[in-house]
Amino acid sequence: KYLIEAREMDDEEAFRLADIENREREDISDYERAIDYADAIARYYGGKQKSMAERLEVSQPWLSRYLALAALPEAVVNAFPSIRDLKERHARDLKPLLARPNTADPMLAQAKIIGEQQVKARSGQGPFVDPLDVVKQLRGAAEEPKVKLVRKVEEAVYGRSKNAKGL
């Protein structure tokens, strides 16, 4: 037998109740939770993060991190072995690099390459790229090559003065 409490509620209330119940579940990935939050902020809160954070009784920075995860480009999401491997902290690491075109473009190109490797691994053709290696490769692609500065040393010629004696 099950204990059931019947009550009427609107969609936003049902979302909040489901969120409270789901936060502790380990079978829901960070990415799935983030997608739900991104959908809910548009659907129930008029795009206002502050309102949503207050209603869910979470901090705005916490909610912001999950919304950033939901906003990751598809190529980056596909670079991970599965959505269960994609964590909120990964979005936190990659978000600043994705915000600038000079770092985002090479990162997205690398994400596509890694994504192709993950597709092959899913079909049994090679190993998966570990999530930590995915982040490392994406960050590496975004870094500009370090240029070593070479100091120019002027050559000096030293000679003896006219009146110097000896060798």
C-alpha positions in Angstrom: 0.0 0.0 0.0 1.1 3.6 -0.7 0.5 6.7 1.3 -0.9 9.3 -1.1 -1.9 12.9 -0.4 -4.2 14.3 -3.1 -4.0 18.0 -3.6 -4.6 20.6 -6.3 -1.6 22.6 -7.4 -0.6 24.6 -10.5 2.3 23.6 -12.7 4.9 25.8 -11.0 4.0 24.3 -7.6 4.3 20.8 -9.0 7.7 21.7 -10.5 8.9 23.0 -7.1 7.6 19.9 -5.3 9.3 17.6 -7.9 12.5 19.6 -7.6 12.6 19.2 -3.8 12.1 15.4 -4.2 14.6 15.1 -7.0 17.5 17.0 -5.6 18.7 14.1 -3.5 18.2 11.5 -6.2 21.5 10.2 -7.7 19.8 8.8 -10.8 19.2 12.4 -12.2 22.3 13.9 -13.6 23.4 17.5 -13.1 22.8 18.1 -16.8 19.2 16.7 -16.7 18.5 18.9 -13.7 20.0 21.9 -15.5 17.8 21.4 -18.5 14.7 21.2 -16.2 15.8 24.5 -14.6 16.3 26.2 -17.9 12.9 25.1 -19.1 11.2 26.2 -15.8 12.8 29.6 -15.7 11.3 30.4 -19.1 8.0 28.7 -18.4 7.1 29.7 -14.8 9.4 32.6 -13.8 9.4 34.9 -16.9 13.1 34.5 -17.3 13.8 36.0 -13.9 16.5 34.1 -12.1 16.1 35.9 -8.8 12.4 34.9 -8.7 13.1 31.3 -9.4 15.9 31.2 -6.8 13.6 32.6 -4.2 10.8 30.2 -5.0 13.1 27.2 -5.0 14.9 28.5 -1.8 18.3 28.2 -3.4 21.0 30.9 -3.8 21.2 32.8 -7.1 24.8 31.7 -7.7 23.8 28.1 -7.3 21.0 28.4 -9.8 23.2 30.4 -12.1 25.7 27.5 -12.3 23.0 25.1 -13.3 21.6 27.5 -15.9 25.2 27.8 -17.3 25.4 24.0 -17.6 22.1 23.9 -19.5 23.4 26.6 -21.9 26.5 24.6 -22.9 26.7 24.2 -26.7 25.7 20.8 -28.0 29.2 20.1 -29.3 30.6 20.4 -25.7 27.8 18.2 -24.3 28.5 15.6 -26.9 32.3 15.6 -26.0 31.5 13.9 -22.7 31.0 10.1 -22.6 27.4 10.6 -21.3 25.3 13.3 -19.8 25.8 11.6 -16.4 29.5 12.5 -16.7 28.8 16.2 -17.4 28.9 18.1 -14.1 28.0 21.6 -13.0 31.7 22.2 -12.2 32.6 21.5 -15.8 30.3 24.3 -17.0 31.9 26.6 -14.4 35.4 25.8 -15.8 34.4 26.2 -19.5 31.9 29.1 -19.4 34.5 31.9 -19.4 36.3 30.4 -22.3 33.1 30.0 -24.3 32.2 33.6 -23.8 35.1 34.9 -26.0 35.1 34.0 -29.7 38.9 33.7 -29.8 38.8 30.9 -27.3 35.3 29.5 -28.0 36.0 28.7 -31.7 39.0 26.5 -31.1 37.3 24.9 -28.1 34.2 24.0 -30.1 36.4 22.6 -32.9 38.1 20.4 -30.3 34.8 19.4 -28.8 33.6 18.1 -32.2 36.8 16.0 -32.5 36.3 14.5 -29.0 32.6 14.0 -29.7 33.5 11.9 -32.7 35.8 9.8 -30.5 32.9 9.3 -28.0 30.6 8.2 -30.8 33.1 5.6 -31.9 33.6 4.4 -28.3 29.8 4.0 -27.9 29.9 1.6 -30.9 32.8 -0.3 -29.5 35.6 1.3 -31.5 38.0 2.4 -29.0 37.9 3.8 -25.4 35.9 6.7 -24.1 37.7 9.9 -23.4 37.6 10.4 -19.6 35.6 13.5 -18.5 38.6 15.1 -16.8 40.6 14.6 -20.1 37.7 16.2 -22.0 37.9 19.3 -19.9 41.7 19.4 -20.1 41.6 19.1 -23.9 38.9 21.7 -24.3 40.8 24.2 -22.0 44.0 23.4 -23.9 42.4 24.1 -27.2 41.3 27.5 -25.9 44.7 28.5 -24.6 46.8 30.7 -26.9 50.2 29.2 -27.5 52.7 30.7 -25.1 55.3 32.7 -26.8 58.8 32.8 -25.3 60.3 36.2 -25.2 63.9 36.2 -26.3 66.0 39.1 -25.0 68.3 40.5 -27.5 71.8 40.8 -26.1 73.9 43.4 -27.7 77.4 42.4 -28.3 80.1 44.6 -26.8 83.7 44.6 -28.0 86.1 45.5 -25.3 89.6 46.6 -26.2 92.6 47.8 -24.3 93.2 51.5 -23.9 96.1 53.0 -25.7 98.3 53.4 -22.6 97.7 49.8 -21.2 100.8 47.7 -20.8 101.0 43.9 -20.9 99.1 41.3 -22.8 
